[in-house]
Amino acid sequence: MLKAVIIDSSAVARGLLNTVLLDGGYDVVGQSHTCASGMALLLKHQPHIVCIAREQIEADTGVVREIKGSWPKTLIFMVSSEFDAATIQAAHAMGVNGFIVKPFKADTVLNTIRNTVIAMVKRQRAAMAAQQAAAAPADGGQPGDGAAGDASGAEV
């Protein structure tokens, strides 16, 4: 089960998003009304997902960078009632992975998170495959050729 933290100054928005995520099978491990207390929750729980209100990001412009630096695999979703192209572009440049629109529609929120998780997994698999492909010609041999511990021929 993926763990999530919600950071939003609106208690109503936190409660609604909490309900949507819990009903969708996510484990909401913490909620906060400020970035500072939200960072403490991230440190404590090491969540996979952070849903953070746009106004929180705008109030503390370094929060996304800090999250990405400390928890690079954590997905960050910006939550807001309105998005324009410039905001989306700037948020992507900061490291935001996805966008959740208020008022919350459960299916839309869950699909957004699901699609973002799937896209991240695909990118990671492609990167690993590329890394393995690049490393394979470099060692030049077949698996098991002269490797220590393979000389006995015994299976492990």
C-alpha positions as CSV (number, residue, x, y, z in Angstrom):
1,M,0.0,0.0,0.0
2,L,1.4,3.4,-1.0
3,K,1.8,5.9,1.8
4,A,0.7,9.5,1.4
5,V,1.1,12.8,3.2
6,I,-1.3,15.7,2.6
7,I,-0.1,19.4,3.1
8,D,-2.9,21.9,2.7
9,S,-3.9,24.9,4.9
10,S,-7.6,24.1,4.4
11,A,-8.8,21.5,6.9
12,V,-11.8,20.8,4.6
13,A,-9.6,20.1,1.6
14,R,-7.3,17.9,3.7
15,G,-10.3,15.9,5.0
16,L,-11.8,15.4,1.5
17,L,-8.5,14.4,-0.1
18,N,-7.9,12.1,2.9
19,T,-11.2,10.3,2.3
20,V,-10.6,10.0,-1.4
21,L,-7.1,8.5,-0.9
22,L,-8.2,6.1,1.9
23,D,-11.2,4.9,-0.2
24,G,-8.8,4.5,-3.1
25,G,-6.6,2.1,-1.1
26,Y,-3.8,4.5,-0.1
27,D,-2.5,4.8,3.4
28,V,-2.6,8.5,4.5
29,V,0.1,8.5,7.2
30,G,-0.1,12.2,7.9
31,Q,-1.8,15.6,7.2
32,S,-0.4,19.0,7.8
33,H,-1.4,22.7,7.4
34,T,2.1,24.0,6.9
35,C,5.2,22.9,4.9
36,A,7.3,22.8,8.1
37,S,5.2,20.3,9.9
38,G,4.7,18.5,6.6
39,M,8.4,18.0,6.2
40,A,8.5,16.5,9.7
41,L,5.8,14.0,8.6
42,L,7.8,13.1,5.5
43,L,10.9,12.5,7.7
44,K,8.9,10.3,10.0
45,H,6.9,8.3,7.5
46,Q,8.9,8.3,4.3
47,P,5.8,8.5,2.1
48,H,5.5,7.5,-1.6
49,I,3.2,10.4,-2.4
50,V,2.9,14.0,-1.2
51,C,-0.2,16.0,-2.1
52,I,0.7,19.7,-1.5
53,A,-1.5,22.7,-2.0
54,R,-0.3,25.3,-4.6
55,E,-0.4,28.1,-2.0
56,Q,1.9,26.1,0.2
57,I,4.4,25.7,-2.6
58,E,4.2,29.4,-3.5
59,A,4.7,30.3,0.2
60,D,7.8,28.1,0.5
61,T,9.3,27.9,-3.0
62,G,12.1,25.6,-1.9
63,V,9.8,22.9,-0.5
64,V,9.6,20.9,-3.7
65,R,13.3,21.0,-4.2
66,E,13.9,19.9,-0.6
67,I,11.4,17.0,-1.0
68,K,13.1,15.9,-4.3
69,G,16.5,16.2,-2.8
70,S,15.7,14.1,0.3
71,W,13.1,11.7,-1.2
72,P,13.8,11.5,-4.9
73,K,11.4,8.7,-5.6
74,T,8.5,10.4,-3.8
75,L,5.8,11.6,-6.2
76,I,4.7,15.2,-5.6
77,F,1.2,16.3,-6.6
78,M,0.2,20.0,-6.6
79,V,-3.4,20.6,-5.4
80,S,-5.3,23.6,-6.6
81,S,-8.6,24.9,-7.8
82,E,-7.1,26.4,-10.9
83,F,-4.1,25.7,-13.1
84,D,-2.8,27.7,-16.1
85,A,-0.1,26.7,-18.5
86,A,2.6,28.8,-16.9
87,T,1.8,27.4,-13.5
88,I,2.0,23.8,-14.8
89,Q,5.2,24.4,-16.7
90,A,6.9,26.1,-13.6
91,A,5.7,23.3,-11.3
92,H,7.1,20.6,-13.7
93,A,10.4,22.5,-13.8
94,M,10.4,22.4,-9.9
95,G,9.8,18.7,-9.9
96,V,6.1,18.3,-9.4
97,N,4.9,15.0,-10.9
98,G,1.1,15.6,-11.2
99,F,-1.8,17.9,-10.6
100,I,-5.0,17.4,-8.6
101,V,-7.8,19.8,-9.2
102,K,-10.2,21.1,-6.5
103,P,-13.1,20.3,-6.0
104,F,-12.0,16.7,-5.8
105,K,-13.6,14.1,-7.9
106,A,-12.6,10.7,-6.5
107,D,-12.2,9.0,-9.9
108,T,-10.2,11.8,-11.4
109,V,-7.8,12.1,-8.3
110,L,-7.2,8.3,-8.2
111,N,-6.7,8.1,-12.0
112,T,-4.3,11.0,-11.9
113,I,-2.2,9.3,-9.2
114,R,-2.4,5.9,-10.8
115,N,-1.3,7.1,-14.2
116,T,1.6,9.1,-12.7
117,V,2.7,6.0,-10.7
118,I,2.5,3.8,-13.9
119,A,4.4,6.4,-15.9
120,M,7.2,6.6,-13.3
121,V,7.5,2.8,-13.1
122,K,7.8,2.7,-17.0
123,R,10.5,5.4,-16.9
124,Q,12.4,3.6,-14.2
125,R,12.2,0.3,-16.1
126,A,13.3,1.9,-19.3
127,A,16.3,3.6,-17.5
128,M,17.3,0.3,-15.9
129,A,17.1,-1.5,-19.3
130,A,19.2,1.2,-20.9
131,Q,21.7,1.0,-18.1
132,Q,21.9,-2.8,-18.4
133,A,22.2,-2.6,-22.1
134,A,25.1,-0.1,-21.8
135,A,26.8,-2.3,-19.2
136,A,26.5,-5.6,-21.0
137,P,29.0,-4.9,-23.8
138,A,31.4,-3.3,-21.3
139,D,32.1,-6.6,-19.5
140,G,32.5,-8.5,-22.7
141,G,31.9,-12.0,-21.3
142,Q,29.1,-14.4,-20.6
143,P,27.5,-14.6,-17.2
144,G,29.5,-16.9,-15.0
145,D,32.8,-16.6,-17.0
146,G,35.5,-16.8,-14.4
147,A,33.4,-15.3,-11.7
148,A,34.5,-16.1,-8.2
149,G,32.3,-18.8,-6.6
150,D,31.3,-20.3,-9.9
151,A,34.4,-22.5,-10.2
152,S,32.8,-25.3,-8.2
153,G,29.9,-25.6,-10.7
154,A,27.5,-26.0,-7.8
155,E,24.2,-24.3,-7.9
156,V,23.3,-21.9,-5.2
